[in-house]
Amino acid sequence: MNSLEASELKEKTIKNIEYLKARQAGFKDSNVLMKDNGLTASVGMDSVINKISKLDEEIDKKTIKKLARATDGYLNKHILFASKRIYVYKLNKSQLLNIKSGFERGDYFLDKLEKGNEKSFDIILPENKIKKRA
């Protein structure tokens, strides 16, 4: 990131904020992040983008670098951990075995993707933890 020019960092920061806005990241956290890295309080993502676009690339180079680094980290964190949904379904043993054999056959791979490390799909069923049904 150090090798990027201030103008590129500014554009990158604005793009990160646009991504956060599109991902519906909480503005309260974003605003705190912006204030901690050199901006004054804002009333919305568009206001933050406007403030960043008005920063002078020569005078505010340090602030732009801090904002770029901060928004990169926040966006990565948001992509990795926020807005994720998981669904847990109750399946019986035969259904789990069917899913396992599907992974073993490669049924769940897209044609466009190459198979990766199949060992990561080597699911061993915990026989002693499966409740026996009458």
C-alpha positions in Angstrom: 0.0 0.0 0.0 3.0 2.3 0.6 3.9 2.3 -3.1 0.5 3.6 -4.2 0.2 7.3 -4.9 -2.1 9.4 -2.7 -4.6 9.8 -5.6 -4.8 6.0 -6.0 -5.2 5.5 -2.2 -8.0 8.1 -2.2 -9.8 6.3 -5.0 -9.3 2.9 -3.3 -10.6 4.3 0.0 -13.7 5.7 -1.8 -14.2 2.3 -3.5 -13.9 0.5 -0.2 -16.6 2.8 1.3 -18.9 2.2 -1.7 -18.5 -1.6 -1.2 -19.2 -1.2 2.6 -22.3 0.8 1.7 -23.5 -1.8 -0.8 -22.9 -4.5 1.8 -25.0 -2.5 4.2 -22.2 -2.2 6.8 -23.3 -0.3 9.9 -22.6 3.4 9.6 -22.0 3.9 13.3 -18.9 1.7 13.2 -17.8 3.2 9.9 -18.1 6.7 11.3 -16.1 5.9 14.4 -13.4 4.4 12.1 -13.3 7.5 10.0 -13.1 9.8 13.0 -10.3 7.7 14.5 -8.4 8.1 11.2 -8.6 11.8 10.6 -12.1 12.8 9.4 -14.7 14.8 11.3 -18.1 13.2 12.1 -20.4 12.5 9.2 -24.1 11.8 8.6 -23.8 9.1 6.1 -21.6 7.1 3.7 -22.1 9.6 0.9 -20.9 12.4 3.3 -17.8 10.4 4.1 -17.1 9.8 0.4 -17.6 13.5 -0.3 -15.1 14.5 2.5 -12.5 12.0 1.2 -12.9 13.2 -2.4 -12.2 16.8 -1.1 -9.0 15.9 0.7 -5.9 17.5 -0.8 -3.5 14.7 -2.0 -0.4 16.7 -1.0 -1.5 18.2 2.3 -3.5 15.2 3.5 -1.3 12.4 2.3 -0.9 10.9 5.8 -4.7 11.0 6.5 -5.4 9.4 3.1 -2.9 6.5 3.9 -4.5 6.0 7.3 -8.0 6.0 5.9 -7.0 3.5 3.1 -5.4 1.1 5.6 -8.4 1.4 7.9 -11.1 0.9 5.3 -9.1 -2.1 3.8 -9.1 -3.8 7.2 -12.7 -3.0 7.9 -13.9 -4.2 4.5 -12.0 -7.4 4.8 -13.4 -8.0 8.3 -16.9 -7.3 7.1 -16.5 -9.7 4.1 -15.1 -12.4 6.3 -17.4 -12.2 9.3 -20.4 -9.9 8.8 -23.6 -10.6 7.0 -23.1 -14.4 7.0 -26.0 -16.7 7.3 -25.7 -20.3 8.3 -28.5 -22.8 8.2 -28.5 -25.9 10.4 -30.7 -28.8 9.4 -31.4 -32.0 11.2 -30.5 -34.9 9.0 -30.6 -38.6 9.7 -27.6 -40.8 9.2 -28.5 -42.0 5.7 -28.9 -38.4 4.5 -25.5 -37.5 5.9 -24.0 -40.6 4.2 -25.6 -39.6 0.9 -24.1 -36.1 1.2 -20.7 -37.6 2.1 -20.8 -39.8 -1.0 -21.8 -36.8 -3.1 -18.6 -35.0 -2.0 -16.5 -38.1 -2.6 -17.9 -38.4 -6.2 -17.4 -34.6 -6.8 -21.1 -33.9 -7.3 -20.8 -30.6 -5.5 -18.1 -29.0 -7.6 -18.8 -26.6 -10.4 -17.5 -27.5 -13.8 -15.7 -24.2 -14.0 -13.7 -24.9 -10.8 -11.0 -27.5 -10.5 -11.2 -29.9 -7.6 -9.2 -28.9 -4.7 -7.9 -30.9 -1.8 -10.4 -33.7 -1.6 -9.2 -34.5 1.9 -10.9 -31.4 3.1 -14.2 -33.2 2.3 -13.2 -36.4 4.0 -16.1 -36.3 6.4 -15.9 -38.9 9.2 -19.3 -39.4 10.8 -19.1 -39.5 14.6 -20.9 -42.8 14.9 -21.1 -42.7 18.7 -22.7 -39.2 18.6 -25.5 -40.1 16.2 -28.6 -40.9 18.2 -30.1 -44.3 17.3 -33.7 -44.0 16.1 -36.2 -46.7 17.0 
